[in-house]
Amino acid sequence: MGKVCLLLLVCLWSLQQTDQTNTSKAIFPKPRIFKGDPITSSTLTKLLLNQTQSPLSSDFPPALQLRSNITAGYLRGLLTTRVIPVIYILVIIVGIPANVAVLCALASKVRKVSSAILYCSLAVSDLFLLLSLCFKAYYHLHGNHWVLGEAACRVVTACFYGNLYCSAQTLACISIKRYLAVVHPFMYKRLPKTMCTVWVTTAMWVVFGAAVLPELLIQQSYRIPELDRITCHDVLPLDNSSHKFLIYYTLILAILCFLLPLGVAVVCYTRIIWELNRSHFDWMVYIKASTLVFVIFLLCFSPAGVLHFIHYVQLFADGTESLYMHFNVAVCLCCLHACLDPFLYLIMSRSSSSRPYIMGSKSKTVSISV
């Protein structure tokens, strides 16, 4: 009789644990990151007892258990605790003064030159990205341990990814503007450039708001008892079918905000260089400048855009997370554009002013400010 009662108690306990697990799974989305499993109270107690360091208190964010040693190695490795933050710090040191200088230089030109609106928007977006890098560098240098609270983690994560999207779109819009000025100069001359630029810039910041909204609404920081640290966005629990819309949402963002701007820039700069090469004028300075801008855009954004898309496809298809480390390295490379954009603006401005007339049809010329 005692054995039967004991068996019934074990069954009831198992059912209760299953219900708790299902409930905890139902409230979390699938991440852009490594996966973790929600920890029950008994598992958490066992993990804390095995810790040689002082355990994290119960007032910290919800606990997760890592699913693989790869995740633990990534969080402890030199790549994320030394290499990536050092690159971030170098980008911050160069990027913040350079973007502030661009904003100061463009302040008097916003009402006169339509391109100044796009470059101001790009500089503001880069500054937001660089400010978020300050917190991310601090997080990585402290062993991927987040101590600034859940609200700060959400804001930093949203600002980081949202401004990557916004910068890619802005650079694509600048390439379209230059394409119209070079390939269709007379049509470009007739356009209400200032009004169009204002509306396009406003639309890009609306997309930025839509892109960061999920990051602001979702729990981003979780404690990892076996590593005695709190992660920010790097490890999140599994989701269920009710939250799979977030996977579609991020896939759409990857296509519209990374891959589409990349494709637009490729088409525009290829056509610009081809048109200038067949011109009767000497456009070598502008061709070199356009080629440099195109190559930097390609190197900075193409790895992050492609890996971002493939990583999310894998997460949606079979839950594979192996590309996250490669994706983080690609994103680190992508952040380099934040300190390069001001210098690219300087190069393109000088190359444009060196030859202000663009050849049109029937041997006509038109003065274009791009």
ABEGO torsion letter per residue (X at the ends): XAAAAAAAAAAAAAAAAAAAAAAAAAABBBBABBBBBBBBAAAAAAAAAABABBBBBAABBBBBBBABAAAAAAAABAAAAAAAAAAAAAAAAAAAAAAAAAAAAAAAAAAABAAAAAAAAAAAAAAAAAAAAAAAAAAAAAGGBBAAEAAAAAAAAAAAAAAAAAAAAAAAAAAAAAAAAAABAAAAAABBAAAAAAAAAAAAAAAAAAAAAAAAABBABBBBAAAGBBBBGABBBBBBAAAAAAAAAAAAAAAAAAAAAAAAAAAAAAAAAAAAAABABBAAAAAAAAAAAAAAAAAAAAAAAAAAAAAAAAAAAAGBAAAAAAAAAAAAAAAAAAAAAAAAAAAAAAAAAABABBBBBGGBBBBBBX
